[in-house]
């Protein structure tokens, strides 16, 4: 009986260990555009707007998604890039909110300024202004990194 209990305990520990071996995809999947924007702004209430999602692709592979969100209470937009490839690994990742007539909000200010493990989010004032959005993420395992990008390419969502 004692040997059987010990075997069960070892099996349970091994089972728990296999769950913890690859936590990155599970953690990345836990981020939504709403939760990432809320975390960065300190407030909830982020909603999807029309035509708000693009897929970051390199070749035929999907590396993540970029979303445009709106917060009525804050009167602000949020652009968030959530990685699906290389999630959990620090890679150059950038979210950009373009405002019609000039100007942009960027996180980070330059693509190669900071490496993110799961997402990047840029929040900016958008009331009464038309906006566009884009995002980038990279594979930085090599000296010359590869980038996957997406941009809507037109100004809309004129808050």
C-alpha positions in Angstrom: 0.0 0.0 0.0 2.8 2.4 0.9 4.6 1.7 -2.4 1.4 2.3 -4.3 0.9 5.7 -2.6 4.5 6.6 -3.3 4.0 5.7 -7.0 0.9 7.8 -7.2 2.7 10.8 -5.6 5.6 10.5 -8.0 3.1 10.2 -11.0 1.3 13.3 -9.7 4.5 15.3 -9.5 5.6 14.2 -12.9 2.2 15.1 -14.3 2.4 18.5 -12.7 5.9 19.0 -14.1 4.8 18.3 -17.7 2.1 21.0 -17.3 4.7 23.5 -16.2 7.3 22.6 -18.9 5.6 24.7 -21.6 3.6 27.5 -19.9 4.2 30.2 -22.6 1.4 29.2 -25.1 -1.1 28.8 -22.3 -0.2 32.2 -20.8 -0.3 33.9 -24.2 -3.7 32.4 -24.8 -4.8 34.0 -21.6 -4.4 37.5 -23.0 -7.2 39.0 -24.9 -7.3 42.4 -26.5 -9.6 43.6 -23.7 -7.4 42.3 -20.9 -4.1 43.7 -22.5 -5.6 47.1 -23.0 -7.1 47.1 -19.5 -3.7 46.1 -18.0 -1.9 48.9 -19.8 -4.5 51.6 -19.2 -5.5 50.6 -15.6 -9.2 50.6 -16.6 -11.6 48.1 -18.1 -14.4 48.9 -20.6 -12.4 48.2 -23.8 -14.6 47.2 -26.7 -14.1 45.9 -30.3 -14.7 48.4 -33.1 -15.6 47.6 -36.7 -12.8 46.2 -38.9 -10.5 45.9 -36.0 -8.3 42.8 -36.5 -5.4 41.9 -38.7 -3.2 38.8 -38.7 0.5 39.1 -38.5 1.9 36.7 -41.0 5.3 35.7 -42.3 5.0 33.5 -45.4 2.1 31.2 -44.6 2.6 31.2 -40.8 0.6 33.2 -38.3 2.7 34.9 -35.7 0.0 36.9 -33.9 -2.8 39.3 -34.3 -3.2 43.1 -34.0 -6.5 44.6 -32.8 -7.9 48.1 -32.5 -10.0 48.7 -29.4 -12.1 51.7 -28.0 -12.8 52.8 -24.5 -15.8 55.1 -24.3 -15.1 56.2 -20.7 -11.5 57.2 -21.5 -12.2 58.4 -25.0 -9.1 56.5 -26.2 -8.1 53.9 -28.7 -5.8 51.0 -27.9 -3.8 49.0 -30.4 -2.6 45.6 -29.1 -0.4 43.0 -30.7 -0.7 39.6 -29.1 1.9 37.1 -30.2 1.1 33.5 -31.0 4.5 32.6 -32.3 7.4 32.8 -29.9 5.0 33.6 -27.0 6.9 33.7 -23.8 10.2 34.5 -25.6 11.2 38.1 -25.5 11.0 39.4 -29.1 10.8 42.8 -30.7 7.0 43.5 -30.8 5.4 46.8 -31.6 1.8 48.3 -31.7 1.1 51.5 -33.5 -2.0 53.7 -33.5 -1.9 56.2 -36.4 -4.1 59.4 -36.1 -5.3 61.0 -39.3 -3.6 64.3 -40.0 -0.3 63.2 -38.5 1.0 61.7 -35.3 1.1 58.2 -34.0 1.2 56.4 -30.6 3.7 53.6 -30.5 4.7 50.9 -28.0 7.6 50.9 -28.0 8.7 54.1 -29.8 11.0 52.1 -32.1 10.6 48.4 -33.0 14.0 47.4 -31.6 13.7 49.4 -28.4 12.1 46.7 -26.3 11.4 43.0 -26.3 8.0 41.7 -25.2 7.1 38.2 -24.1 3.4 38.2 -24.9 2.0 41.5 -26.2 2.6 45.2 -26.9 -0.1 47.8 -26.5 -0.3 51.5 -27.6 -3.0 53.7 -26.1 -3.8 57.2 -27.5 -6.4 59.9 -27.7 -8.9 59.2 -30.5 -12.1 61.2 -29.9 -13.2 62.9 -33.1 -10.2 61.5 -35.1 -10.0 58.8 -37.7 -7.4 56.2 -36.9 -5.4 53.4 -38.6 -3.4 50.7 -36.8 -0.5 48.3 -37.4 1.6 45.8 -35.5 4.9 43.9 -35.8 6.5 41.0 -34.1 9.8 39.3 -34.8 11.8 36.1 -34.6 14.9 37.2 -32.8 16.6 33.9 -32.5 19.1 34.9 -35.2 21.4 37.9 -35.7 19.3 39.0 -38.6 15.7 38.8 -37.3 12.6 38.2 -39.4 9.5 40.4 -39.0 5.8 39.6 -39.4 3.6 42.7 -39.8 0.0 43.7 -40.5 -1.7 47.1 -41.1 -5.2 48.0 -41.9 -4.0 50.7 -44.3 -7.0 53.1 -44.1 -8.3 55.7 -41.6 -11.6 54.7 -40.1 -13.3 54.5 -36.7 -13.7 58.3 -36.5 -14.5 58.5 -32.7 
